[in-house]
Amino acid sequence: MNKYIKGTVLSLTFTISLGIFAGQPQASTQVYKVKKGDTLYKISKNYKTTVSDLKKQNKLKSNIIKIGQKLKVTSKKIEVTNKSSNQTISPVKLPASNSMKKTALAVTSWYETSSSSKEAFGTSSGNFDGAGLSFGALQYNFGSNTLQPIMIKMINNHNDIVKMAFNSDMNSYNIFVDVVKNKSKTEQIAWGDSISNPKNKYQVVEPWKTYFKNLGMTKECVDEQIQASKWYYDQSEKYYKTFGLWTKRGYALMFDIFVQSGAISDKTRDLILNDFKKINTKNLTNKQIETRKLNIIVERRSADVPEQWKKAWKSRKSVIANGSGNVYGYGEFFDVTPYGATLTHVNK
């Protein structure tokens, strides 16, 4: 699942001494039985090996594996010794780079649209969550008043582009413009519901799905979506600093929280900071401390999520906090590392 945002432009000096030295790798071989949902990539990550090594060891000519198939797996275990407790991280400098913002966008876009390609910007979803209509890489929607400003700007500033997206269907174009510019939020949500598949509210019916895809993938609409994401980055960086985070993974987590949930209450913020004080940092590396902090943030913020969404919300955030895992409700193993959400300095 090594996908990246393409064709998208988002408009500390780093020194760290962890005092950690790795010994020689110790290899151990075992037999692994393939389970439902397994891929060679997933197995390789779990056993700290590579797809290439798995294929070579098992004489596989392709990446295709079957449930019940037995594979020889040689994992490399690294002995780690903490030589020094003096761990120094240089100060974090914000705002983050365009590259870091792109990483955060790619991770959250995958969650929101199941894609991190340019097609994510043209993805639409129906009224499955009461928001009426969701659209774009970050699923801006009527319910949160985040979709209306984007569409109004497109109509006002790039009307010819909008008309082209509707493939000369002026009746649908006029309906859309009227909904966006003249209707109340309640009416907009009701309209979004009317173009949702009644059997699966996650889906938008045709021809609207195609029209939104055409519109979202234009350069002008991509630019408007990127511009609209500025608030999410600003809030993410505010709390990133408040929580004293320093890694790229931490940045990706904060961005995902604000895109999906929009806020962290003062009460939850204070509980998080208080929990940080209870972390026994003795013999922990900076990366281990950061990971514990991220999991505390996930645990505390999940308490404020409505019960019906809590399990999926917590699973999604936990995978970012820990780097990889199975995502509840998505049916897939997800690894944020190939996207750049690593335990390295945000300014590196």
C-alpha positions as a Python dict, from the first residue, in 0.01 Angstrom:
ca = {
    (1, 'M'): (0, 0, 0),
    (2, 'N'): (285, 230, -86),
    (3, 'K'): (76, 514, -232),
    (4, 'Y'): (165, 884, -234),
    (5, 'I'): (-10, 1212, -306),
    (6, 'K'): (105, 1310, -657),
    (7, 'G'): (101, 1646, -830),
    (8, 'T'): (6, 1829, -511),
    (9, 'V'): (190, 2137, -384),
    (10, 'L'): (118, 2244, -28),
    (11, 'S'): (151, 2612, 12),
    (12, 'L'): (1513, 2242, 1334),
    (13, 'T'): (1808, 2204, 1231),
    (14, 'F'): (1815, 1852, 1375),
    (15, 'T'): (2065, 1699, 1610),
    (16, 'I'): (1977, 1398, 1822),
    (17, 'S'): (2188, 1163, 2032),
    (18, 'L'): (1990, 860, 2141),
    (19, 'G'): (2284, 675, 2286),
    (20, 'I'): (2157, 350, 2131),
    (21, 'F'): (2382, 99, 1967),
    (22, 'A'): (2264, -213, 1786),
    (23, 'G'): (2440, -544, 1813),
    (24, 'Q'): (2470, -799, 1535),
    (25, 'P'): (2140, -927, 1395),
    (26, 'Q'): (2036, -1267, 1524),
    (27, 'A'): (1832, -1464, 1273),
    (28, 'S'): (1566, -1719, 1362),
    (29, 'T'): (1367, -1926, 1112),
    (30, 'Q'): (1013, -2053, 1161),
    (31, 'V'): (716, -2172, 956),
    (32, 'Y'): (427, -1930, 915),
    (33, 'K'): (77, -2031, 799),
    (34, 'V'): (-90, -1768, 579),
    (35, 'K'): (-413, -1623, 721),
    (36, 'K'): (-697, -1427, 563),
    (37, 'G'): (-588, -1072, 486),
    (38, 'D'): (-215, -1154, 476),
    (39, 'T'): (15, -1018, 209),
    (40, 'L'): (387, -1070, 165),
    (41, 'Y'): (438, -706, 258),
    (42, 'K'): (239, -741, 579),
    (43, 'I'): (423, -1060, 678),
    (44, 'S'): (761, -904, 600),
    (45, 'K'): (686, -604, 823),
    (46, 'N'): (570, -825, 1111),
    (47, 'Y'): (886, -1033, 1096),
    (48, 'K'): (1127, -751, 1018),
    (49, 'T'): (1234, -899, 686),
    (50, 'T'): (1167, -805, 322),
    (51, 'V'): (931, -921, 49),
    (52, 'S'): (1233, -1003, -166),
    (53, 'D'): (1381, -1228, 105),
    (54, 'L'): (1048, -1404, 160),
    (55, 'K'): (1010, -1477, -212),
    (56, 'K'): (1368, -1599, -240),
    (57, 'Q'): (1346, -1818, 69),
    (58, 'N'): (1018, -1976, -43),
    (59, 'K'): (1100, -1985, -418),
    (60, 'L'): (798, -1770, -504),
    (61, 'K'): (771, -1628, -855),
    (62, 'S'): (505, -1369, -768),
    (63, 'N'): (356, -1188, -468),
    (64, 'I'): (45, -1407, -471),
    (65, 'I'): (-7, -1624, -160),
    (66, 'K'): (-301, -1838, -50),
    (67, 'I'): (-476, -1889, 283),
    (68, 'G'): (-326, -2192, 456),
    (69, 'Q'): (-2, -2176, 260),
    (70, 'K'): (307, -2240, 473),
    (71, 'L'): (602, -2005, 440),
    (72, 'K'): (949, -2018, 587),
    (73, 'V'): (1018, -1691, 763),
    (74, 'T'): (1356, -1574, 887),
    (75, 'S'): (1326, -1277, 1119),
    (76, 'K'): (1612, -1059, 1226),
    (77, 'K'): (1606, -959, 1588),
    (78, 'I'): (1824, -666, 1685),
    (79, 'E'): (1971, -653, 2031),
    (80, 'V'): (1944, -297, 2154),
    (81, 'T'): (2147, -155, 2437),
    (82, 'N'): (2074, 184, 2590),
    (83, 'K'): (2423, 317, 2644),
    (84, 'S'): (2326, 659, 2770),
    (85, 'S'): (2023, 822, 2928),
    (86, 'N'): (2132, 1162, 2793),
    (87, 'Q'): (1910, 1208, 2492),
    (88, 'T'): (1904, 1545, 2322),
    (89, 'I'): (1649, 1667, 2071),
    (90, 'S'): (1691, 2001, 1903),
    (91, 'P'): (1395, 2243, 1925),
    (92, 'V'): (1105, 2195, 1690),
    (93, 'K'): (1051, 2473, 1439),
    (94, 'L'): (701, 2539, 1309),
    (95, 'P'): (527, 2579, 1070),
    (96, 'A'): (629, 2244, 930),
    (97, 'S'): (773, 2202, 582),
    (98, 'N'): (559, 2138, 275),
    (99, 'S'): (703, 1786, 269),
    (100, 'M'): (579, 1719, 624),
    (101, 'K'): (236, 1860, 543),
    (102, 'K'): (221, 1641, 236),
    (103, 'T'): (296, 1335, 451),
    (104, 'A'): (15, 1418, 692),
    (105, 'L'): (-223, 1479, 403),
    (106, 'A'): (-134, 1145, 242),
    (107, 'V'): (-203, 947, 560),
    (108, 'T'): (-533, 1116, 637),
    (109, 'S'): (-642, 1108, 274),
    (110, 'W'): (-601, 730, 272),
    (111, 'Y'): (-827, 703, 576),
    (112, 'E'): (-1084, 946, 441),
    (113, 'T'): (-1103, 819, 82),
    (114, 'S'): (-909, 487, 70),
    (115, 'S'): (-672, 659, -171),
    (116, 'S'): (-362, 874, -157),
    (117, 'S'): (-346, 942, -530),
    (118, 'K'): (-476, 1254, -700),
    (119, 'E'): (-813, 1079, -740),
    (120, 'A'): (-872, 1137, -368),
    (121, 'F'): (-944, 1502, -446),
    (122, 'G'): (-1243, 1398, -656),
    (123, 'T'): (-1386, 1143, -413),
    (124, 'S'): (-1739, 1200, -283),
    (125, 'S'): (-1938, 1025, -10),
    (126, 'G'): (-2308, 1033, 67),
    (127, 'N'): (-2503, 1099, 382),
    (128, 'F'): (-2378, 800, 584),
    (129, 'D'): (-2291, 1018, 884),
    (130, 'G'): (-2556, 1289, 874),
    (131, 'A'): (-2324, 1543, 708),
    (132, 'G'): (-2518, 1532, 381),
    (133, 'L'): (-2234, 1524, 130),
    (134, 'S'): (-1859, 1481, 182),
    (135, 'F'): (-1606, 1567, -85),
    (136, 'G'): (-1235, 1571, -159),
    (137, 'A'): (-914, 1436, -10),
    (138, 'L'): (-1016, 1544, 340),
    (139, 'Q'): (-1389, 1487, 291),
    (140, 'Y'): (-1505, 1844, 347),
    (141, 'N'): (-1881, 1833, 409),
    (142, 'F'): (-2203, 2031, 443),
    (143, 'G'): (-2257, 1932, 806),
    (144, 'S'): (-1938, 2100, 929),
    (145, 'N'): (-1970, 2396, 688),
    (146, 'T'): (-1632, 2306, 537),
    (147, 'L'): (-1755, 2215, 188),
    (148, 'Q'): (-1962, 2526, 115),
    (149, 'P'): (-1670, 2775, 106),
    (150, 'I'): (-1475, 2559, -139),
    (151, 'M'): (-1766, 2524, -378),
    (152, 'I'): (-1864, 2891, -355),
    (153, 'K'): (-1508, 2990, -448),
    (154, 'M'): (-1510, 2747, -739),
    (155, 'I'): (-1841, 2885, -869),
    (156, 'N'): (-1741, 3249, -821),
    (157, 'N'): (-1381, 3226, -944),
    (158, 'H'): (-1375, 2927, -1178),
    (159, 'N'): (-1727, 2894, -1310),
    (160, 'D'): (-1618, 2769, -1653),
    (161, 'I'): (-1430, 2484, -1484),
    (162, 'V'): (-1739, 2392, -1282),
    (163, 'K'): (-1958, 2389, -1594),
    (164, 'M'): (-1709, 2167, -1776),
    (165, 'A'): (-1714, 1919, -1487),
    (166, 'F'): (-2090, 1876, -1538),
    (167, 'N'): (-2043, 1759, -1897),
    (168, 'S'): (-2291, 2011, -2044),
    (169, 'D'): (-2566, 1893, -1806),
    (170, 'M'): (-2688, 2246, -1730),
    (171, 'N'): (-2990, 2128, -1534),
    (172, 'S'): (-2769, 1949, -1280),
    (173, 'Y'): (-2524, 2238, -1281),
    (174, 'N'): (-2800, 2487, -1197),
    (175, 'I'): (-2936, 2265, -920),
    (176, 'F'): (-2588, 2236, -769),
    (177, 'V'): (-2524, 2611, -782),
    (178, 'D'): (-2861, 2683, -622),
    (179, 'V'): (-2796, 2434, -340),
    (180, 'V'): (-2448, 2568, -268),
    (181, 'K'): (-2526, 2940, -288),
    (182, 'N'): (-2889, 2974, -182),
    (183, 'K'): (-2992, 2691, 50),
    (184, 'S'): (-2957, 2665, 427),
    (185, 'K'): (-2728, 2404, 581),
    (186, 'T'): (-3029, 2189, 670),
    (187, 'E'): (-3148, 2202, 311),
    (188, 'Q'): (-2799, 2127, 182),
    (189, 'I'): (-2775, 1819, 401),
    (190, 'A'): (-3118, 1705, 284),
    (191, 'W'): (-3008, 1749, -78),
    (192, 'G'): (-2691, 1548, -8),
    (193, 'D'): (-2912, 1274, 130),
    (194, 'S'): (-3128, 1282, -184),
    (195, 'I'): (-2827, 1202, -407),
    (196, 'S'): (-2700, 928, -174),
    (197, 'N'): (-2755, 563, -259),
    (198, 'P'): (-3051, 459, -39),
    (199, 'K'): (-2903, 108, -5),
    (200, 'N'): (-2556, 234, 84),
    (201, 'K'): (-2539, 593, 208),
    (202, 'Y'): (-2161, 592, 170),
    (203, 'Q'): (-2212, 616, -205),
    (204, 'V'): (-2322, 911, -418),
    (205, 'V'): (-2542, 815, -712),
    (206, 'E'): (-2465, 890, -1075),
    (207, 'P'): (-2429, 1123, -1252),
    (208, 'W'): (-2333, 1326, -944),
    (209, 'K'): (-2045, 1097, -849),
    (210, 'T'): (-1884, 1150, -1189),
    (211, 'Y'): (-1946, 1525, -1186),
    (212, 'F'): (-1782, 1561, -846),
    (213, 'K'): (-1488, 1348, -957),
    (214, 'N'): (-1441, 1565, -1266),
    (215, 'L'): (-1454, 1880, -1055),
    (216, 'G'): (-1236, 1765, -770),
    (217, 'M'): (-946, 1657, -988),
    (218, 'T'): (-910, 1990, -1167),
    (219, 'K'): (-605, 2192, -1067),
    (220, 'E'): (-826, 2477, -951),
    (221, 'C'): (-1030, 2258, -715),
    (222, 'V'): (-720, 2080, -582),
    (223, 'D'): (-573, 2422, -502),
    (224, 'E'): (-891, 2529, -321),
    (225, 'Q'): (-891, 2210, -116),
    (226, 'I'): (-527, 2261, -19),
    (227, 'Q'): (-600, 2621, 79),
    (228, 'A'): (-896, 2506, 290),
    (229, 'S'): (-671, 2264, 479),
    (230, 'K'): (-472, 2550, 635),
    (231, 'W'): (-697, 2560, 943),
    (232, 'Y'): (-630, 2191, 1012),
    (233, 'Y'): (-255, 2246, 991),
    (234, 'D'): (-271, 2551, 1216),
    (235, 'Q'): (-466, 2365, 1486),
    (236, 'S'): (-245, 2058, 1453),
    (237, 'E'): (68, 2263, 1506),
    (238, 'K'): (-80, 2450, 1801),
    (239, 'Y'): (-146, 2127, 1990),
    (240, 'Y'): (168, 1958, 1858),
    (241, 'K'): (360, 2232, 2037),
    (242, 'T'): (138, 2217, 2348),
    (243, 'F'): (205, 1845, 2385),
    (244, 'G'): (578, 1881, 2326),
    (245, 'L'): (587, 1638, 2034),
    (246, 'W'): (883, 1619, 1798),
    (247, 'T'): (832, 1341, 1542),
    (248, 'K'): (678, 1323, 1198),
    (249, 'R'): (446, 1052, 1326),
    (250, 'G'): (323, 1283, 1599),
    (251, 'Y'): (252, 1552, 1342),
    (252, 'A'): (54, 1308, 1126),
    (253, 'L'): (-150, 1200, 1429),
    (254, 'M'): (-242, 1556, 1530),
    (255, 'F'): (-343, 1641, 1174),
    (256, 'D'): (-563, 1332, 1150),
    (257, 'I'): (-732, 1416, 1480),
    (258, 'F'): (-823, 1767, 1370),
    (259, 'V'): (-942, 1660, 1025),
    (260, 'Q'): (-1168, 1393, 1167),
    (261, 'S'): (-1275, 1551, 1496),
    (262, 'G'): (-1201, 1922, 1474),
    (263, 'A'): (-1104, 1986, 1835),
    (264, 'I'): (-944, 1877, 2160),
    (265, 'S'): (-1127, 2015, 2462),
    (266, 'D'): (-942, 2200, 2738),
    (267, 'K'): (-1041, 1926, 2982),
    (268, 'T'): (-898, 1652, 2759),
    (269, 'R'): (-585, 1859, 2693),
    (270, 'D'): (-522, 1892, 3068),
    (271, 'L'): (-579, 1519, 3126),
    (272, 'I'): (-328, 1441, 2853),
    (273, 'L'): (-64, 1673, 2997),
    (274, 'N'): (-120, 1528, 3344),
    (275, 'D'): (-74, 1175, 3209),
    (276, 'F'): (250, 1281, 3046),
    (277, 'K'): (388, 1367, 3390),
    (278, 'K'): (326, 1009, 3503),
    (279, 'I'): (541, 853, 3232),
    (280, 'N'): (843, 682, 3389),
    (281, 'T'): (1108, 794, 3142),
    (282, 'K'): (1390, 601, 3308),
    (283, 'N'): (1560, 374, 3053),
    (284, 'L'): (1324, 492, 2779),
    (285, 'T'): (1450, 636, 2452),
    (286, 'N'): (1304, 953, 2309),
    (287, 'K'): (1121, 746, 2047),
    (288, 'Q'): (966, 527, 2317),
    (289, 'I'): (859, 832, 2516),
    (290, 'E'): (705, 990, 2207),
    (291, 'T'): (515, 670, 2127),
    (292, 'R'): (375, 657, 2481),
    (293, 'K'): (267, 1019, 2451),
    (294, 'L'): (91, 951, 2123),
    (295, 'N'): (-98, 658, 2273),
    (296, 'I'): (-202, 870, 2571),
    (297, 'I'): (-338, 1134, 2332),
    (298, 'V'): (-534, 865, 2145),
    (299, 'E'): (-673, 712, 2464),
    (300, 'R'): (-782, 1042, 2620),
    (301, 'R'): (-926, 1197, 2303),
    (302, 'S'): (-1117, 879, 2217),
    (303, 'A'): (-1322, 924, 2534),
    (304, 'D'): (-1491, 1226, 2372),
    (305, 'V'): (-1591, 1039, 2054),
    (306, 'P'): (-1957, 925, 2022),
    (307, 'E'): (-1992, 558, 2113),
    (308, 'Q'): (-2097, 446, 1764),
    (309, 'W'): (-1773, 578, 1614),
    (310, 'K'): (-1535, 525, 1906),
    (311, 'K'): (-1389, 184, 1815),
    (312, 'A'): (-1312, 284, 1456),
    (313, 'W'): (-1176, 624, 1565),
    (314, 'K'): (-944, 473, 1825),
    (315, 'S'): (-823, 201, 1588),
    (316, 'R'): (-745, 455, 1316),
    (317, 'K'): (-547, 679, 1551),
    (318, 'S'): (-369, 390, 1725),
    (319, 'V'): (-232, 267, 1393),
    (320, 'I'): (-77, 610, 1333),
    (321, 'A'): (56, 632, 1690),
    (322, 'N'): (222, 290, 1668),
    (323, 'G'): (321, 303, 1302),
    (324, 'S'): (113, 14, 1168),
    (325, 'G'): (-168, -228, 1243),
    (326, 'N'): (-508, -354, 1136),
    (327, 'V'): (-764, -76, 1106),
    (328, 'Y'): (-1109, -157, 1239),
    (329, 'G'): (-1380, -95, 982),
    (330, 'Y'): (-1134, -61, 693),
    (331, 'G'): (-1051, -429, 657),
    (332, 'E'): (-686, -364, 583),
    (333, 'F'): (-344, -365, 744),
    (334, 'F'): (-200, -15, 721),
    (335, 'D'): (159, 99, 762),
    (336, 'V'): (216, 476, 783),
    (337, 'T'): (595, 447, 749),
    (338, 'P'): (608, 438, 365),
    (339, 'Y'): (416, 767, 368),
    (340, 'G'): (690, 930, 577),
    (341, 'A'): (512, 927, 916),
    (342, 'T'): (817, 799, 1101),
    (343, 'L'): (966, 843, 1447),
    (344, 'T'): (1215, 1096, 1315),
    (345, 'H'): (1241, 1467, 1381),
    (346, 'V'): (968, 1671, 1216),
    (347, 'N'): (1227, 1910, 1071),
    (348, 'K'): (1467, 1639, 950),
}
